[in-house]
Amino acid sequence: MTRKPRIPPAPLPQRDGVDPARVRLPVDGVWPTVRDHLVERLAAEPGVIDAMLRDGRIVGADGAPVTPEAPYAPGAFVWFHRDLRPEVPVPFTLDVVHRDEHIVVVDKPHFLATMPRGSHVTQTALARLRKELGIPTLGAAHRLDRLTAGLLLFTVRPEERGAYQTLFSERLVRKEYEAVAPYDPDVPLPQTVRSHIVKERGVIAAYEVAGAAPNSESRIELVEHRAGLGRYRLTPHTGRTHQLRVHMNALGLPILGDPVYPVVAGPVAPDDFRRPLQLLARVLEFTDPVTGAAHRFVSGRTLSAWSAYDAWAR
């Protein structure tokens, strides 16, 4: 059995709440220098790697800059900070619901990604919280879609993160969502929706496979309705990507503000915060795996299409 290499601690501090990038040099590598490997592997613009090496921005495990002539060292690690593109600030608060020495629970706004990925790096819940709370070790125990608002659980101590992540992977967390969608008296509710959902990498929309064994399950309940709209309670029993959005759309009740279901809309400008997806992670309930405490957190946010539809629609 091959043992995983021990990863040394990062020799560079976080920048704007974002960890430095880490690259491990392949054990079977035959490049003459570290520089040659990084140029080939990172596919950066011509001259970028050379400039970073010249400026001492790429370092080894000891924190010392890697020189342009440094010989290739199989299995070694190097770190550096990427040059980040400017991001449009998400102009909504990230409210702390609970904080102790083990966990932080926040009420995330719409349009804020959970953690750095793709074009969303500094404007993410994780990066912002690390800066605002001064906790560089903070890590996400699970994630919400960028367009979904509501409760998120973060861990303070890296050595405890696995215990909290296991709660989600083993479905030991009770999650309850709220949504606003069209009201249709012909759709029988409450009901449990089960289907086989597939989400392909690089494809925006997930889809259901008819006849395949179900891998997703959601309980859908109508809480109240008025003027052609319904307010729904959604309880997922599995955690597939876009699961609730897919299941509501399959019932003919697409969630208001959804740019993907039933039809993938064109790209939305990064500074367009109108008509947020009307989906909210309302309740998070679990037994703390470290302290044994029974936790139940409730979001204080409201869905604007229900409280003020005309303003939301404009």
Stockholm file with secondary structure:
# STOCKHOLM 1.0

chainA/1-314         MTRKPRIPPAPLPQRDGVDPARVRLPVDGVWPTVRDHLVERLAAEPGVIDAMLRDGRIVGADGAPVTPEAPYAPGAFVWFHRDLRPEVPVPFTLDVVHRDEHIVVVDKPHFLATMPRGSHVTQTALARLRKELGIPTLGAAHRLDRLTAGLLLFTVRPEERGAYQTLFSERLVRKEYEAVAPYDPDVPLPQTVRSHIVKERGVIAAYEVAGAAPNSESRIELVEHRAGLGRYRLTPHTGRTHQLRVHMNALGLPILGDPVYPVVAGPVAPDDFRRPLQLLARVLEFTDPVTGAAHRFVSGRTLSAWSAYDAWAR
#=GR chainA/1-314 SS CCCCCCCCCCSSCCBTTBCCEEEECCTTCCCSBHHHHHHHHHCCCTTHHHHHHHTTCCBCTTSCBCCTTCBCCTTCEEEECCCCCCCCCCCSCCEEEEECSSEEEEEECTTCBSSCBTTBSSSBHHHHHHHHHTCTTCEESSCCCTTCEEEEEEESCHHHHHHHHHHHHTTCSEEEEEEEEECCTTSCCSEEEEECEECCTTCSCCEECTTSCCCEEEEEEEEEEETTEEEEEEEESSCCTTHHHHHHHHTTCCCTTCSSSSSCCCCCCTTCCCSCCSEEEEEEEEECTTTCCEEEEECCCCCHHHHCHHHHHC
#=GC SS_cons         CCCCCCCCCCSSCCBTTBCCEEEECCTTCCCSBHHHHHHHHHCCCTTHHHHHHHTTCCBCTTSCBCCTTCBCCTTCEEEECCCCCCCCCCCSCCEEEEECSSEEEEEECTTCBSSCBTTBSSSBHHHHHHHHHTCTTCEESSCCCTTCEEEEEEESCHHHHHHHHHHHHTTCSEEEEEEEEECCTTSCCSEEEEECEECCTTCSCCEECTTSCCCEEEEEEEEEEETTEEEEEEEESSCCTTHHHHHHHHTTCCCTTCSSSSSCCCCCCTTCCCSCCSEEEEEEEEECTTTCCEEEEECCCCCHHHHCHHHHHC
//
